Structures are given as structure tokens and as C-alpha cells.
């Protein structure tokens, strides 16, 4: 009788049914896969946000460090020349201010400085360099032999000297030096974006 019972059990064994049960217990359901994908997407989004924040903070710190060096160089320039270098287009727009800063502080040309002998830059700092910014990745080149000082966001610094005939043109009675930072509009007259700027006033 015992042998017959074992034989019945063997006959009743269904390999297909057992295989289906095994597959159902070991596989992933669609809901589980979607849950995993959602979690991965959230983690990737968080990682991208952290990377973006770190890059923005690095650009801000680099810009602030450059501004400190530029301000120190401008004071040395004033001691030597009795005044701050005035850009040819002293209106706080375009790249004239950034070019004048480069020429004045790195002693490379002066054709963008008002009252200068009109010598163009050649990309090589002169003997009377006031501050070394070339090796710090703060000198930009437009490809046509125009050199300028750039901020940590890889954009030209903005620079405008105080003009007694236009006292409202600057915020300082010396000069305005600023970077637009994360402001994409880059318009000095738009004061609503000013909190995004890195400035000396």
C-alpha cells in the first residue's frame, strides 16, 4: 500500500504547474519594475541637482576671488597712475570694461583704455603686471586677438568708472565692478535681477 501511494504521488506531479509557480515566485512584476525605475529617476535627479549646485558654488567662489584680486590691482594702478583705468566705452555694457581691466592689470596694450597710446594687446603680459590672473583661468580670448578678464561663469567682467558728468551712472564714486552671476538677462538697468549679481556695491 505504501508503494502504491508513492506511485500515485509521482503520477500526480505536474512539472508545468511547478515550473509556473517557480517563475511567478522568482520574477519581477511590472509594478515592481516601475517602482525601481521611479526610484532610480529620483536618485538621478537628486544627483544632478547636487552637481549643478556644486558647479554654481565653485563659479561664485572663483568670481569672488577674482574680484578681490582685481580690486587690489586697481588700487595699485591708481597709485601708479593717479586714477583708475577708464574704458573707451565707459557705459557698463559690452566687453570694453573687461578689456580695459586686462590691459591695465596685465600691462598688455592700452587701446581700450581712455587716454592711452593706443597700443593693441598681443596676449603676453608686460613687465609692469599688477596682478597675475593669466594662470588662474581668468583671461578670455575671443579668437581675434581681443583679450579680457572673465568671471567664474566664463563671461566678461563688467567694469565702469565713476564719471562726474554722469554721477548716477555708477553706484560707487570710484568704480563699479561686477559679474552678472546666474542672471541670464545681463542688464544693469534691471535692478530686480541685482540679487543674482556679484558686485562691489
C-alpha positions as CSV (number, residue, x, y, z in Angstrom):
1,X,0.0,0.0,0.0
2,X,2.8,2.4,0.8
3,X,4.4,1.8,-2.6
4,X,1.1,2.4,-4.4
5,X,0.6,5.8,-2.5
6,X,4.1,6.9,-3.6
7,X,3.4,5.9,-7.2
8,X,0.2,7.9,-7.1
9,X,2.1,11.0,-5.9
10,X,4.6,10.6,-8.7
11,X,1.8,10.3,-11.3
12,X,0.0,13.4,-10.0
13,X,3.2,15.5,-10.2
14,X,2.7,18.3,-12.8
15,X,6.1,19.7,-14.0
16,X,4.5,22.6,-16.0
17,X,2.5,23.7,-13.0
18,X,5.5,23.5,-10.7
19,X,7.6,25.5,-13.2
20,X,4.9,28.3,-13.4
21,X,4.9,28.5,-9.6
22,X,8.7,28.8,-9.6
23,X,8.6,31.5,-12.3
24,X,6.0,33.5,-10.5
25,X,7.9,33.5,-7.2
26,X,11.3,34.5,-8.7
27,X,10.4,37.1,-11.4
28,X,9.6,40.8,-11.1
29,X,6.2,42.1,-11.7
30,X,5.5,45.2,-13.8
31,X,4.7,47.3,-10.7
32,X,8.0,46.3,-9.1
33,X,10.0,47.3,-12.2
34,X,8.2,50.6,-12.4
35,X,8.9,51.2,-8.7
36,X,12.6,50.6,-9.3
37,X,12.7,52.8,-12.3
38,X,11.0,55.6,-10.5
39,X,13.4,55.4,-7.5
40,X,16.4,55.4,-9.9
41,X,15.0,58.5,-11.7
42,X,14.6,60.3,-8.4
43,X,18.1,59.5,-7.3
44,X,19.5,60.7,-10.7
45,X,17.5,63.9,-10.4
46,X,18.9,64.5,-6.9
47,X,22.5,63.8,-8.1
48,X,22.1,66.2,-11.0
49,X,20.8,68.9,-8.6
50,X,23.8,68.4,-6.3
51,X,26.3,68.6,-9.1
52,X,24.6,71.7,-10.5
53,X,24.7,73.4,-7.1
54,X,28.4,72.5,-6.6
55,X,29.3,73.9,-10.0
56,X,27.4,77.1,-9.3
57,X,29.1,77.5,-5.9
58,X,32.5,76.9,-7.5
59,X,31.8,79.6,-10.1
60,X,30.7,82.0,-7.4
61,X,33.8,81.4,-5.3
62,X,36.1,81.8,-8.3
63,X,34.4,85.1,-9.2
64,X,34.7,86.5,-5.7
65,X,38.3,85.5,-5.6
66,X,39.0,87.2,-8.9
67,X,37.2,90.3,-7.9
68,X,39.4,90.6,-4.8
69,X,42.5,90.3,-6.9
70,X,41.1,92.8,-9.5
71,X,40.3,95.4,-6.8
72,X,43.8,95.1,-5.3
73,X,45.3,95.5,-8.8
74,X,43.1,98.6,-9.5
75,X,44.4,100.3,-6.3
76,X,48.0,99.6,-7.4
77,X,47.1,101.1,-10.8
78,X,45.7,104.2,-9.2
79,X,48.8,104.7,-7.0
80,X,51.0,104.4,-10.1
81,X,48.9,106.5,-12.5
82,X,46.8,108.7,-10.2
83,X,43.5,107.4,-11.5
84,X,41.6,104.2,-12.3
85,X,41.7,103.0,-15.9
86,X,38.7,104.2,-17.8
87,X,37.3,102.0,-20.6
88,X,36.9,103.6,-24.0
89,X,33.2,102.8,-23.8
90,X,32.6,103.7,-20.1
91,X,28.9,102.7,-20.0
92,X,28.8,99.4,-18.1
93,X,27.8,97.5,-21.2
94,X,29.7,95.2,-23.6
95,X,33.2,94.0,-23.2
96,X,35.1,97.3,-23.2
97,X,35.4,97.3,-19.4
98,X,36.7,93.7,-19.3
99,X,39.3,94.5,-22.0
100,X,40.4,97.7,-20.2
101,X,40.8,95.7,-17.0
102,X,43.0,93.1,-18.7
103,X,45.2,95.7,-20.4
104,X,45.6,97.8,-17.2
105,X,46.3,95.0,-14.8
106,X,48.4,92.7,-17.0
107,X,50.3,95.5,-18.8
108,X,49.3,94.2,-22.2
109,X,48.3,97.1,-24.6
110,X,46.2,100.1,-23.8
111,X,44.0,100.8,-26.9
112,X,40.8,100.1,-24.8
113,X,41.9,102.5,-22.0
114,X,40.9,106.1,-22.4
115,X,43.9,108.4,-23.0
116,X,46.3,105.5,-23.7
117,X,48.9,105.5,-26.5
118,X,46.6,103.1,-28.4
119,X,48.8,100.0,-28.4
120,X,46.9,96.7,-29.0
121,X,47.3,93.6,-26.9
122,X,49.3,90.7,-28.0
123,X,48.3,88.2,-25.3
124,X,51.6,88.5,-23.4
125,X,51.6,90.3,-20.0
126,X,54.1,93.1,-19.7
127,X,56.9,93.8,-17.2
128,X,54.7,96.0,-15.1
129,X,52.0,93.4,-14.4
130,X,49.9,94.4,-11.4
131,X,48.1,91.1,-10.7
132,X,48.6,87.7,-12.2
133,X,45.3,86.4,-13.5
134,X,46.5,84.6,-16.6
135,X,47.4,81.4,-14.8
136,X,44.1,81.2,-12.9
137,X,41.9,80.8,-16.0
138,X,40.5,84.3,-15.7
139,X,41.7,85.7,-19.1
140,X,39.4,85.2,-22.1
141,X,40.2,85.4,-25.8
142,X,37.6,86.0,-28.5
143,X,39.9,84.4,-31.1
144,X,40.7,87.6,-32.9
145,X,43.4,88.9,-30.6
146,X,41.0,90.5,-28.1
147,X,41.8,89.6,-24.5
148,X,39.6,90.4,-21.5
149,X,39.1,89.4,-17.8
150,X,36.4,86.9,-17.3
151,X,34.5,85.7,-14.2
152,X,33.9,82.2,-12.9
153,X,30.9,81.8,-15.2
154,X,33.2,82.2,-18.2
155,X,31.7,85.6,-19.1
156,X,33.4,89.0,-19.3
157,X,33.6,91.0,-16.0
158,X,31.7,94.3,-16.1
159,X,33.5,97.5,-15.1
160,X,32.6,101.1,-15.2
161,X,34.5,104.1,-13.8
162,X,32.7,106.9,-12.0
163,X,32.1,109.9,-14.2
164,X,31.4,113.3,-12.5
165,X,29.4,114.3,-15.6
166,X,27.2,111.3,-15.1
167,X,27.2,110.7,-11.3
168,X,24.1,108.4,-11.5
169,X,25.8,106.1,-14.0
170,X,27.7,104.2,-11.2
171,X,26.8,103.1,-7.7
172,X,30.2,104.0,-6.3
173,X,32.2,107.2,-6.5
174,X,35.2,105.2,-7.7
175,X,34.1,102.4,-10.0
176,X,31.6,99.6,-10.3
177,X,32.9,96.1,-10.7
178,X,30.5,93.2,-11.1
179,X,29.6,89.9,-12.5
180,X,26.1,89.1,-13.6
181,X,26.5,85.7,-12.0
182,X,23.5,83.5,-12.8
183,X,21.5,86.4,-14.3
184,X,20.9,85.5,-17.9
185,X,19.4,88.8,-18.9
186,X,22.6,90.7,-18.1
187,X,21.1,94.2,-18.0
188,X,22.5,96.7,-15.4
189,X,19.3,98.8,-15.5
190,X,17.2,95.9,-14.4
191,X,17.5,96.2,-10.6
192,X,15.1,93.3,-10.0
193,X,17.9,90.8,-11.0
194,X,20.6,92.5,-8.9
195,X,20.4,89.9,-6.1
196,X,21.9,87.4,-8.6
197,X,24.9,89.6,-9.3
198,X,28.3,89.6,-7.6
199,X,29.3,93.2,-7.2
200,X,31.4,95.7,-5.2
201,X,28.5,97.8,-4.0
